[in-house]
Amino acid sequence: MLAGSTSSIRLSPASSQVSCWLRQVQQLFALRQATFRTFQVHRRIHAARMVKERAQGGVSCAVSEHKASDALAALVDHSDKTVQQTRVLKPSGQDGLVPCAPLPTDESRDVEAIHIHAGISSTHGQQNPRHHYPNPYYTGHQNPIDSLEETPPDRLKTRQELLDSLLRATSVADGWEVYRTLTVMFPHHIHHLSGVPNIPQRHLHHLARLLASTKPRTRTLFLRLSAVLTMLHRSGYPIYLWEWNALLDCAGKRWRKCSLEDYKAAVEVFNKMTTPRPSENLGDDENLAAEPGFGHVQPDIITYTTLLYIAGRSLDPSAIRHASNLLRASGLPPNRITHLSLLYYYTRTKQLSGVRSTLQKMREQGFEPGLDGINACIWAYARNGHMDVASTIYRVLRHNLQPELDVGEYDIEAAVNYLLDVEGIAIRDNIIPDEITYTSLIQAFAYHGQIMKALHVFVDMLSTPNKESKAPINQQTGEPSLYQPTLAAFRGIFLGFARHAQKPLPLRPTPGSLSERLRPIQKNDWNLDNLHQVFKSFMDLPVDVMPSERLIYWILVSFNKASGNDAGKLRKVFLQLEQRFGGGWGGRLDELRKSIFGNNGSGGQ
């Protein structure tokens, strides 16, 4: 692995000095305490009002009525004070009294963002606890005071139904909706003394498993998983290593582009899982219990591999050095995925020497690259302009599927020996191309202007049986079905047309001299005729395949460039796309439509 100093990365181990997403998510449950305490005050008010109404039944109860009114006024005054000043957990873990609404300006924005993106609205600044969230089990806004009149068996039955639904949930949307309902609808049934909703750990681990298996990773997914793990922690339940690893992975993939800040967020999660922390005292209030401390978890090679991959995606050398030093200090031997995680970094930073050295280390340690590693090598060489090496790798893979019979100076054995001796790429006989292989080559050839080679690979793909796992089987023959065209392949080809297409050549006048007659006509393969053939195949895609607005845009750009800004051609193509895929696109497609059809937008819609 890489070595070097980590002084340039500046990662503070002190949790009180850096912004901690887990700690901010914990504020959600601290804020729930204010709502719960306010709810208790309203219950006392309701009881006093009932006493007052009973006292109005007889004249002899005038003194009792006067006392009840005084008690009611005192409780109302007490409720105002309680709402204005409630005990919550400070970011430093100390106990204190802060105004319930609003929170300090340096944290209220972050906490509010967590509430919004995690799907749970904030409750601070609201003195009325009647606000509930929409859910499939609750259809209106119900007063918590009125809910006291329900019989406990009915409420327990409803709660048990929700718990059963959470345990049966197979999608993140269903599981999160039930989880949110449980944390909001039943505060007086499921709160501990500390005000934390008590959901059995089996249910919480099931929801965490659903969240951890969701792709792609998003910021909302990270916040939701953080909230569930915080619930486990605050309820005194253990957090398993695979849950920590999932949270670590989500922390580094919150955004489409990874930066050094994302790697720091991942390291912050790593510090939380590896550093034992003492329990935090919430104060002397008898209604609040001490928060349990984080349990110490021993990271495994998956943890360090995830950190190394996030560091590579950040494209920051200091992050790579830091993650490599963490792995080296752990004493754990790297596995195959650990080595392959570095290929992305070397590919994006144009260091093919790093790719070769990584493959050499894998051979020395007895690791084979596998099909995923070979696909990564294809993309590494293709992205850096070495299409000859990428083509040679593809040729060997196709030979494993359909053997070449030619023998000579440039036969297949020469290609295999070149890859092994020069590039350090060993390809076993049973490794054949998959959909990623074909798509990578199509995109690479199209990007570098080789349309015929891109179409040749596309034809190879569509004429090859799909033998991948979970591939569909032909019901009539019982054999694997052929590969189907994908949007990713079409996107690569249309991007190639948008990049390399040229407008049609004007008709040449009748040449006069012999030299003019013998001069060859330079014909570009990125022409309008080839574009029409690709577009025709694109329109024959299955009905349930819907392209993105970005792909529609590049199709129009391709026709605009290949036709020489022919407005009639663009209008015809736009109408065909609207009729086939529904239209109604906004943004730059709407602006492009106005420029093609005019402001009146005649035709199409």
C-alpha angles and dihedrals in degrees: 000000000000121000133202147106121307096202094105096060096065102205113175114213093199109101092201092061100050132057108262118199092198092053091048091051088051088060087068091069093042088056089051087064091065091053092047093050091048088051090055091051091052089050090056090049090052091051091050091050090053089052090051093051092051090049091058090067097084139029092229089064096066093111091050090049091053091051092047091053090050090049091049092050091048092050092049090051090048091049091055091053092046093052093046094049120031133161114251137161115268120220089252091057095249127127121250148140116258132166111270093221121067116011119221111291095240092063109020092079094052094045092047090051090052091051093049098045094041090053098247117108120223120259100196116112092030120109094181111080093192095095112114132177125245112260137155092257099048123054105177148026107275126190110240088219090060091048089065089071091064116101114256093233091059092049093046089050091052091048091049090051089054092049090050090050090051091052092049095046113122099180133056092234094056095041095048093047092054091044091052091048092052093051093050110031100050109038096143093047100046106033123109120213086273091057094249117142110248111222117162113261092236089063094045092050089050091054090046089053091053091050093045092053094052120110136229103039113233137176090253090053090050092051093047093049089047090053093050093047090047088053089052091049096046091046091055095249123136122256110221125224094247089056091052090049091051091050089048091053092048091049091060096043102047092116133039092245117047120221137180089267090060090052090050089052089053091049089050090057088047090054091050093054097044103038116076111224128197121241115274117234115224095197140263097304108127091214093060124070127206115268114246116243126246113269118236113251124192110227120229132206090276089061094053093041090054091050091049092050092050089048089052092050090053088060089216115135093207090056090051091051092047094050092045092052091049090054093046092049091052092061092222116139114239118247130212094275090050091060094043091052088071094057092078091056094048091046095052093044092048095241105143088165087065090052091052093046091050091052090048091053090050091054091049092051093046098253122140118213094230124201093297090053092047090051088051089052091050090054093044094055094038094050091051094050099258096126091155091066092043090050091049092053090050091048092055092048091050089048089059088055099038111013118227115231099195116113124194146084094321099035124141094268090061090052092050092049092048093054092047100043102036106026099025093233114143115194119190121220095248097055112104132175121276133194092280090054094053094043093049092051093046092051093044096049092046093048092052093049100255100128097163093055090046091053090045091056089045090055090048089054096049092048096049125091113243104238096169121123114275090017116149119262124220105248094208100048100023089227127121113277122243121264113272124222113265133210090237091060093048091047091056092051095046090048087053091054091048088051103040109019118119129201116258116279115250117248111269118230118244105289115241107193126053091245091057092049092050095047108111120235112242105229119194117214090212091076136137095259093057090044090055091053092051091045091052091055089047092055090053093064117126116282094246093056110098120186122217123253089249091059091048089052094053091049090057092045089052093053091044091055098039094047096046095247094310104177093194092053091049093050091051093049092045092052091049091052092048092049093048101041103024102251120220093132121160137195117043092353089061090049090048091050091053091051090051101042100022128242092300089061094216112196131013104050 
